[in-house]
Amino acid sequence: MMSLLRLHTALRPRVVSAVTCGVVEPVLRAPYLSTARWLPEFFAWPEQKRRAWQRDRLQAVLRHARNEVPYYRDVLAGRDVDGVDLTELPVIDKAMMRPCMDNFLSRGWRDIPHIAKKTGGSTGDPFQYPLDKRAWVHIYGANLYFWESTGYRYGERLVMVSSPPSLQSASEGLKTRLRSVLEGRVISAAGCHIDPETSLERALAAGRARGALWYGYASHIAAMADAVLEAGVRVPAPKAIVTTAELLFPTWRERIEQAFEAPLRDQYGCNDGGIMSQGCSHDRLHLAENVSIVEILDDAGRRCPPGEEGDVVVTNLHARTLPFLRYRIGDRAVLGAGTCPCGTEGTFLERVVGRHGDNLQLPNGKHVSMHPLGKCFFDARHVRRYQFVQPEPGRIQVRLEVEPGFDADERSMILGEVRRVVGSVVDVDLTTDEPMEITRGGKHRVIVRAFDTA
């Protein structure tokens, strides 16, 4: 019996792949797995060839936008798109698009194969939009390519850790649900709660599912790790764990790897605009250059040099229904320089800093981003998660969730580091008694500011 089970486990990826490429993709008219299998060849191309491929796709999108999209018909009026440099286009965002969507949608857009999508609304401002099926194919194909780089094989059981809105496959209809069944997806304890009891049950359910890959919010998997370590139980390890949708803190990474003894990779992406990337062994996020062109811009709209923090701006190379050309997605990141130490060629992000606006505003008008705040906890060995709540510019409450061993010395060290970063004019209080605030989608918030910046 065990031999038959092992044979079934070994054969299933081959069968699922064959059925997907031979039946599912033609029916859906979406060659997502075929794209994933082509990507190793694409990423092996010389940089000059990859850039030429990107330019060809960009020019095709620009040509379509000039002819079919009212907004770009005005912006590109009389221009030969072959001579248009990307930096000549205006930067747009959802706040600019939402009041006048008809100006950004292609003429006859309903006839272009597309998928109805929406953002998770973690900022309280969800955005509904149509995404070209062709664009989705490249995003999901890159996603599968990155997953398979961890040792997972398409068709092996995949555990979706909890079910926040952005990860629910059922929200996209019958075809998506059927694809999820074919792919062997399992939801491990649906919901957004991360209390110890729920987190332990979620971890045990993931173990019982015998998934080859676990995929979910970083905070949820970190809470699972805490619960497993506290209970002193062992959970069957997957081949790999991929976290997504939130910043992966070093302490979370350490506890996840300790609890589950599986390789951990972090993923960063978004469908609106179109980004897909995954961390390497050196924690750099390698961008899927088949999906989009990514720029990092400063406050004046200039491109930041590598190593400098700025706004993430994306140009989708396939979206025609609603072209995302120089679309500011609301995140802050730092572009990497040269070739990554892991040896992988191509563009990569040194780090993602967080959402635009995820910063503390000091009384002197200066802003403090999450990166220097995170450094305040590098030597805090008993802090599970932290949160900065700022009710007014001159007052900050640091909320901590701690584990046994947290003492007065560690408390004093953290307060000293935070005060060093924000300055003496800010009143800093530290508490271990207040609950952490999360978004409606279940994401952990590092900074909660109760007032708008000027």
Secondary structure, 3 states (H helix, E strand, C coil): CHHHHHHHHHHHHHHHHHHHHHHHHHHHCCCHHHHHHHHHHHHHCCHHHHHHHHHHHHHHHHHHHHHHCHHHHHHCCCCCHHHCCHHHCCCECHHHHHHHHHHCCCCCHHHCCEEEEECCCCCCCCCEEEEEHHHHHHHHHHHHHHHHCCCCCCCCCEEEECCCHHHCCHHHCHHHHHHHHHHCEEEECCCCCCCHHHHHHHHHHHHHHCCCEEEEEHHHHHHHHHHHHHHCCCCCCCCEEEEECCCCCHHHHHHHHHHHCCCEEEEEEECCCCEEEEECCCCCEEECCCCEEEEEECCCCCECCCCCEEEEEEEECCCCCCCCCCEEEEEEEEECCCCCCCCCCCCEEEEEEEECCCEEECCCCCEEEHHHHHHHHCCCCCEEEEEEEEEECCEEEEEEEECCCCCHHHHHHHHHHHHHHHCCCCEEEEECCCCCCECCCCCECCEEECCCCC
